[in-house]
Amino acid sequence: MKNELDGKLILSVYEKIIQHGEDHEDGKLYEGICAFSDIDGYTVYLKGSGVLLRFGFHNTYHLDYQHEKNKEDFLKKVLYIADKEL
């Protein structure tokens, strides 16, 4: 998979959602993206638009999605949050 996202960007978006998002059953929800982590905090997740992004050790990530359109919508939201001044 081509690297579309950088690890620093993923973590930045995760932190913005955790800090500014509203409580959600899975974690915190902000601008249509839900952020949460596993129990030990070593793996963080971003979920929205039918996509689950899993980010973990060695700055590696994996995107799970059914349709390319879901991935495109998800990436737009992630980049929007990354660029948003809070």
N, CA, C and O atoms as a GROMACS GRO file, in nm:
protein
  344
    1MET      N    1   0.084  -0.119   0.000
    1MET     CA    2   0.000   0.000   0.000
    1MET      C    3   0.088   0.124   0.000
    1MET      O    4   0.185   0.134   0.076
    2LYS      N    5   0.055   0.215  -0.084
    2LYS     CA    6   0.126   0.343  -0.092
    2LYS      C    7   0.104   0.422   0.038
    2LYS      O    8  -0.007   0.424   0.092
    3ASN      N    9   0.209   0.485   0.086
    3ASN     CA   10   0.197   0.565   0.209
    3ASN      C   11   0.124   0.695   0.180
    3ASN      O   12   0.183   0.789   0.126
    4GLU      N   13  -0.004   0.700   0.215
    4GLU     CA   14  -0.084   0.820   0.192
    4GLU      C   15  -0.082   0.912   0.313
    4GLU      O   16  -0.108   1.031   0.302
    5LEU      N   17  -0.051   0.855   0.429
    5LEU     CA   18  -0.052   0.932   0.553
    5LEU      C   19   0.082   0.914   0.625
    5LEU      O   20   0.146   0.810   0.615
    6ASP      N   21   0.120   1.016   0.696
    6ASP     CA   22   0.243   1.014   0.773
    6ASP      C   23   0.207   0.987   0.920
    6ASP      O   24   0.102   1.031   0.967
    7GLY      N   25   0.294   0.916   0.990
    7GLY     CA   26   0.267   0.881   1.129
    7GLY      C   27   0.242   1.001   1.218
    7GLY      O   28   0.155   0.996   1.305
    8LYS      N   29   0.317   1.108   1.197
    8LYS     CA   30   0.298   1.229   1.278
    8LYS      C   31   0.161   1.289   1.254
    8LYS      O   32   0.096   1.337   1.348
    9LEU      N   33   0.116   1.286   1.130
    9LEU     CA   34  -0.016   1.339   1.097
    9LEU      C   35  -0.125   1.255   1.165
    9LEU      O   36  -0.220   1.310   1.222
   10ILE      N   37  -0.112   1.124   1.158
   10ILE     CA   38  -0.211   1.036   1.221
   10ILE      C   39  -0.220   1.064   1.371
   10ILE      O   40  -0.330   1.077   1.426
   11LEU      N   41  -0.105   1.074   1.437
   11LEU     CA   42  -0.105   1.099   1.581
   11LEU      C   43  -0.158   1.238   1.615
   11LEU      O   44  -0.224   1.257   1.717
   12SER      N   45  -0.129   1.335   1.529
   12SER     CA   46  -0.181   1.470   1.549
   12SER      C   47  -0.334   1.472   1.542
   12SER      O   48  -0.400   1.533   1.625
   13VAL      N   49  -0.388   1.404   1.442
   13VAL     CA   50  -0.534   1.397   1.426
   13VAL      C   51  -0.594   1.322   1.544
   13VAL      O   52  -0.697   1.363   1.598
   14TYR      N   53  -0.532   1.213   1.584
   14TYR     CA   54  -0.580   1.136   1.700
   14TYR      C   55  -0.588   1.227   1.824
   14TYR      O   56  -0.689   1.227   1.893
   15GLU      N   57  -0.483   1.302   1.850
   15GLU     CA   58  -0.480   1.390   1.968
   15GLU      C   59  -0.586   1.500   1.960
   15GLU      O   60  -0.650   1.531   2.060
   16LYS      N   61  -0.605   1.559   1.841
   16LYS     CA   62  -0.708   1.662   1.826
   16LYS      C   63  -0.846   1.606   1.856
   16LYS      O   64  -0.927   1.670   1.923
   17ILE      N   65  -0.872   1.485   1.806
   17ILE     CA   66  -1.003   1.424   1.830
   17ILE      C   67  -1.021   1.392   1.978
   17ILE      O   68  -1.128   1.417   2.034
   18ILE      N   69  -0.918   1.338   2.042
   18ILE     CA   70  -0.927   1.305   2.184
   18ILE      C   71  -0.949   1.432   2.267
   18ILE      O   72  -1.028   1.431   2.362
   19GLN      N   73  -0.881   1.540   2.233
   19GLN     CA   74  -0.892   1.665   2.310
   19GLN      C   75  -1.023   1.740   2.285
   19GLN      O   76  -1.079   1.798   2.378
   20HIS      N   77  -1.071   1.740   2.161
   20HIS     CA   78  -1.185   1.825   2.125
   20HIS      C   79  -1.312   1.749   2.089
   20HIS      O   80  -1.417   1.810   2.067
   21GLY      N   81  -1.304   1.617   2.083
   21GLY     CA   82  -1.420   1.537   2.044
   21GLY      C   83  -1.519   1.518   2.157
   21GLY      O   84  -1.491   1.544   2.274
   22GLU      N   85  -1.636   1.472   2.119
   22GLU     CA   86  -1.742   1.441   2.215
   22GLU      C   87  -1.736   1.292   2.248
   22GLU      O   88  -1.693   1.211   2.166
   23ASP      N   89  -1.778   1.258   2.369
   23ASP     CA   90  -1.780   1.117   2.409
   23ASP      C   91  -1.865   1.036   2.312
   23ASP      O   92  -1.971   1.081   2.268
   24HIS      N   93  -1.816   0.918   2.279
   24HIS     CA   94  -1.881   0.826   2.186
   24HIS      C   95  -1.864   0.686   2.243
   24HIS      O   96  -1.773   0.663   2.323
   25GLU      N   97  -1.947   0.594   2.203
   25GLU     CA   98  -1.939   0.458   2.258
   25GLU      C   99  -1.802   0.394   2.240
   25GLU      O  100  -1.761   0.312   2.322
   26ASP      N  101  -1.730   0.430   2.133
   26ASP     CA  102  -1.598   0.372   2.108
   26ASP      C  103  -1.483   0.456   2.162
   26ASP      O  104  -1.374   0.404   2.186
   27GLY      N  105  -1.505   0.585   2.181
   27GLY     CA  106  -1.397   0.674   2.224
   27GLY      C  107  -1.443   0.818   2.219
   27GLY      O  108  -1.536   0.857   2.290
   28LYS      N  109  -1.379   0.898   2.133
   28LYS     CA  110  -1.417   1.038   2.113
   28LYS      C  111  -1.449   1.058   1.966
   28LYS      O  112  -1.382   1.004   1.878
   29LEU      N  113  -1.552   1.137   1.938
   29LEU     CA  114  -1.598   1.162   1.802
   29LEU      C  115  -1.582   1.310   1.770
   29LEU      O  116  -1.626   1.396   1.846
   30TYR      N  117  -1.520   1.338   1.656
   30TYR     CA  118  -1.500   1.477   1.612
   30TYR      C  119  -1.502   1.481   1.460
   30TYR      O  120  -1.428   1.407   1.394
   31GLU      N  121  -1.585   1.568   1.404
   31GLU     CA  122  -1.594   1.586   1.258
   31GLU      C  123  -1.615   1.453   1.184
   31GLU      O  124  -1.562   1.434   1.074
   32GLY      N  125  -1.692   1.362   1.243
   32GLY     CA  126  -1.724   1.236   1.177
   32GLY      C  127  -1.620   1.127   1.191
   32GLY      O  128  -1.636   1.019   1.133
   33ILE      N  129  -1.514   1.152   1.266
   33ILE     CA  130  -1.410   1.052   1.288
   33ILE      C  131  -1.405   1.019   1.437
   33ILE      O  132  -1.400   1.108   1.522
   34CYS      N  133  -1.406   0.890   1.468
   34CYS     CA  134  -1.396   0.844   1.606
   34CYS      C  135  -1.253   0.799   1.633
   34CYS      O  136  -1.193   0.728   1.551
   35ALA      N  137  -1.198   0.839   1.746
   35ALA     CA  138  -1.062   0.802   1.786
   35ALA      C  139  -1.067   0.722   1.916
   35ALA      O  140  -1.140   0.757   2.008
   36PHE      N  141  -0.989   0.615   1.920
   36PHE     CA  142  -0.978   0.534   2.041
   36PHE      C  143  -0.847   0.455   2.035
   36PHE      O  144  -0.781   0.451   1.931
   37SER      N  145  -0.812   0.393   2.146
   37SER     CA  146  -0.689   0.312   2.149
   37SER      C  147  -0.718   0.179   2.216
   37SER      O  148  -0.822   0.160   2.278
   38ASP      N  149  -0.622   0.086   2.204
   38ASP     CA  150  -0.636  -0.039   2.276
   38ASP      C  151  -0.602  -0.015   2.423
   38ASP      O  152  -0.563   0.096   2.460
   39ILE      N  153  -0.616  -0.115   2.504
   39ILE     CA  154  -0.600  -0.099   2.649
   39ILE      C  155  -0.462  -0.048   2.686
   39ILE      O  156  -0.449   0.037   2.775
   40ASP      N  157  -0.358  -0.098   2.620
   40ASP     CA  158  -0.222  -0.057   2.657
   40ASP      C  159  -0.179   0.074   2.591
   40ASP      O  160  -0.075   0.130   2.625
   41GLY      N  161  -0.259   0.125   2.497
   41GLY     CA  162  -0.229   0.252   2.433
   41GLY      C  163  -0.126   0.246   2.322
   41GLY      O  164  -0.090   0.350   2.266
   42TYR      N  165  -0.078   0.127   2.288
   42TYR     CA  166   0.024   0.115   2.184
   42TYR      C  167  -0.034   0.120   2.043
   42TYR      O  168   0.037   0.152   1.948
   43THR      N  169  -0.161   0.089   2.030
   43THR     CA  170  -0.226   0.095   1.900
   43THR      C  171  -0.340   0.195   1.910
   43THR      O  172  -0.423   0.188   2.001
   44VAL      N  173  -0.344   0.289   1.815
   44VAL     CA  174  -0.454   0.386   1.811
   44VAL      C  175  -0.536   0.360   1.686
   44VAL      O  176  -0.487   0.309   1.586
   45TYR      N  177  -0.662   0.398   1.694
   45TYR     CA  178  -0.757   0.373   1.586
   45TYR      C  179  -0.830   0.502   1.551
   45TYR      O  180  -0.862   0.582   1.638
   46LEU      N  181  -0.854   0.519   1.423
   46LEU     CA  182  -0.943   0.624   1.372
   46LEU      C  183  -1.047   0.552   1.288
   46LEU      O  184  -1.014   0.468   1.205
   47LYS      N  185  -1.174   0.585   1.311
   47LYS     CA  186  -1.282   0.515   1.242
   47LYS      C  187  -1.385   0.615   1.193
   47LYS      O  188  -1.426   0.704   1.267
   48GLY      N  189  -1.427   0.600   1.068
   48GLY     CA  190  -1.532   0.683   1.011
   48GLY      C  191  -1.548   0.657   0.864
   48GLY      O  192  -1.457   0.605   0.800
   49SER      N  193  -1.662   0.693   0.808
   49SER     CA  194  -1.691   0.677   0.665
   49SER      C  195  -1.671   0.534   0.617
   49SER      O  196  -1.634   0.512   0.502
   50GLY      N  197  -1.696   0.437   0.703
   50GLY     CA  198  -1.680   0.297   0.664
   50GLY      C  199  -1.536   0.250   0.659
   50GLY      O  200  -1.506   0.148   0.597
   51VAL      N  201  -1.447   0.322   0.725
   51VAL     CA  202  -1.303   0.289   0.724
   51VAL      C  203  -1.254   0.277   0.868
   51VAL      O  204  -1.295   0.352   0.956
   52LEU      N  205  -1.165   0.181   0.890
   52LEU     CA  206  -1.095   0.169   1.018
   52LEU      C  207  -0.946   0.179   0.991
   52LEU      O  208  -0.890   0.099   0.916
   53LEU      N  209  -0.881   0.278   1.052
   53LEU     CA  210  -0.736   0.294   1.043
   53LEU      C  211  -0.676   0.246   1.174
   53LEU      O  212  -0.716   0.290   1.282
   54ARG      N  213  -0.580   0.155   1.164
   54ARG     CA  214  -0.509   0.102   1.280
   54ARG      C  215  -0.363   0.145   1.269
   54ARG      O  216  -0.296   0.115   1.171
   55PHE      N  217  -0.314   0.217   1.371
   55PHE     CA  218  -0.178   0.271   1.370
   55PHE      C  219  -0.104   0.219   1.493
   55PHE      O  220  -0.152   0.231   1.605
   56GLY      N  221   0.014   0.159   1.469
   56GLY     CA  222   0.085   0.099   1.581
   56GLY      C  223   0.235   0.115   1.574
   56GLY      O  224   0.288   0.213   1.522
   57PHE      N  225   0.302   0.015   1.627
   57PHE     CA  226   0.448   0.014   1.636
   57PHE      C  227   0.514   0.043   1.502
   57PHE      O  228   0.459   0.015   1.396
   58HIS      N  229   0.633   0.098   1.508
   58HIS     CA  230   0.716   0.124   1.391
   58HIS      C  231   0.649   0.217   1.291
   58HIS      O  232   0.678   0.212   1.171
   59ASN      N  233   0.559   0.302   1.340
   59ASN     CA  234   0.488   0.397   1.253
   59ASN      C  235   0.421   0.330   1.134
   59ASN      O  236   0.421   0.385   1.024
   60THR      N  237   0.364   0.214   1.156
   60THR     CA  238   0.292   0.145   1.049
   60THR      C  239   0.143   0.159   1.072
   60THR      O  240   0.095   0.166   1.185
   61TYR      N  241   0.070   0.164   0.962
   61TYR     CA  242  -0.076   0.170   0.973
   61TYR      C  243  -0.139   0.082   0.868
   61TYR      O  244  -0.077   0.045   0.769
   62HIS      N  245  -0.264   0.049   0.893
   62HIS     CA  246  -0.341  -0.033   0.800
   62HIS      C  247  -0.481   0.026   0.790
   62HIS      O  248  -0.542   0.062   0.890
   63LEU      N  249  -0.532   0.035   0.669
   63LEU     CA  250  -0.667   0.084   0.644
   63LEU      C  251  -0.756  -0.033   0.604
   63LEU      O  252  -0.724  -0.106   0.511
   64ASP      N  253  -0.867  -0.051   0.673
   64ASP     CA  254  -0.968  -0.151   0.637
   64ASP      C  255  -1.088  -0.078   0.581
   64ASP      O  256  -1.144   0.010   0.646
   65TYR      N  257  -1.129  -0.114   0.458
   65TYR     CA  258  -1.245  -0.052   0.396
   65TYR      C  259  -1.299  -0.142   0.286
   65TYR      O  260  -1.227  -0.227   0.233
   66GLN      N  261  -1.425  -0.122   0.251
   66GLN     CA  262  -1.490  -0.202   0.147
   66GLN      C  263  -1.477  -0.138   0.009
   66GLN      O  264  -1.456  -0.207  -0.091
   67HIS      N  265  -1.490  -0.005   0.003
   67HIS     CA  266  -1.494   0.064  -0.125
   67HIS      C  267  -1.395   0.180  -0.128
   67HIS      O  268  -1.371   0.245  -0.026
   68GLU      N  269  -1.338   0.203  -0.242
   68GLU     CA  270  -1.240   0.312  -0.259
   68GLU      C  271  -1.301   0.447  -0.220
   68GLU      O  272  -1.231   0.532  -0.165
   69LYS      N  273  -1.429   0.467  -0.249
   69LYS     CA  274  -1.496   0.593  -0.214
   69LYS      C  275  -1.495   0.616  -0.062
   69LYS      O  276  -1.477   0.728  -0.017
   70ASN      N  277  -1.514   0.508   0.015
   70ASN     CA  278  -1.507   0.521   0.161
   70ASN      C  279  -1.370   0.571   0.203
   70ASN      O  280  -1.358   0.660   0.286
   71LYS      N  281  -1.266   0.513   0.146
   71LYS     CA  282  -1.130   0.552   0.179
   71LYS      C  283  -1.105   0.699   0.144
   71LYS      O  284  -1.046   0.773   0.222
   72GLU      N  285  -1.151   0.741   0.026
   72GLU     CA  286  -1.132   0.880  -0.016
   72GLU      C  287  -1.202   0.976   0.081
   72GLU      O  288  -1.144   1.077   0.121
   73ASP      N  289  -1.326   0.945   0.118
   73ASP     CA  290  -1.400   1.030   0.213
   73ASP      C  291  -1.330   1.036   0.348
   73ASP      O  292  -1.318   1.144   0.408
   74PHE      N  293  -1.283   0.922   0.396
   74PHE     CA  294  -1.212   0.915   0.524
   74PHE      C  295  -1.086   1.000   0.521
   74PHE      O  296  -1.061   1.078   0.612
   75LEU      N  297  -1.006   0.985   0.416
   75LEU     CA  298  -0.881   1.061   0.407
   75LEU      C  299  -0.907   1.211   0.400
   75LEU      O  300  -0.831   1.289   0.457
   76LYS      N  301  -1.014   1.252   0.331
   76LYS     CA  302  -1.049   1.394   0.327
   76LYS      C  303  -1.079   1.447   0.467
   76LYS      O  304  -1.034   1.556   0.504
   77LYS      N  305  -1.155   1.370   0.544
   77LYS     CA  306  -1.188   1.412   0.681
   77LYS      C  307  -1.063   1.419   0.768
   77LYS      O  308  -1.047   1.513   0.846
   78VAL      N  309  -0.976   1.321   0.757
   78VAL     CA  310  -0.853   1.318   0.836
   78VAL      C  311  -0.766   1.440   0.802
   78VAL      O  312  -0.715   1.507   0.892
   79LEU      N  313  -0.750   1.467   0.674
   79LEU     CA  314  -0.669   1.583   0.633
   79LEU      C  315  -0.734   1.714   0.675
   79LEU      O  316  -0.664   1.809   0.710
   80TYR      N  317  -0.867   1.721   0.672
   80TYR     CA  318  -0.938   1.841   0.718
   80TYR      C  319  -0.909   1.865   0.866
   80TYR      O  320  -0.878   1.978   0.906
   81ILE      N  321  -0.920   1.761   0.947
   81ILE     CA  322  -0.892   1.775   1.090
   81ILE      C  323  -0.747   1.814   1.113
   81ILE      O  324  -0.717   1.898   1.198
   82ALA      N  325  -0.656   1.755   1.037
   82ALA     CA  326  -0.513   1.785   1.052
   82ALA      C  327  -0.486   1.933   1.025
   82ALA      O  328  -0.403   1.994   1.093
   83ASP      N  329  -0.555   1.990   0.927
   83ASP     CA  330  -0.531   2.130   0.888
   83ASP      C  331  -0.609   2.230   0.973
   83ASP      O  332  -0.580   2.350   0.970
   84LYS      N  333  -0.706   2.182   1.048
   84LYS     CA  334  -0.794   2.271   1.125
   84LYS      C  335  -0.720   2.327   1.247
   84LYS      O  336  -0.657   2.253   1.322
   85GLU      N  337  -0.730   2.458   1.263
   85GLU     CA  338  -0.672   2.524   1.381
   85GLU      C  339  -0.772   2.516   1.495
   85GLU      O  340  -0.886   2.558   1.480
   86LEU      N  341  -0.729   2.462   1.608
   86LEU     CA  342  -0.820   2.449   1.723
   86LEU      C  343  -0.772   2.533   1.839
   86LEU      O  344  -0.835   2.534   1.944
   0.00000   0.00000   0.00000
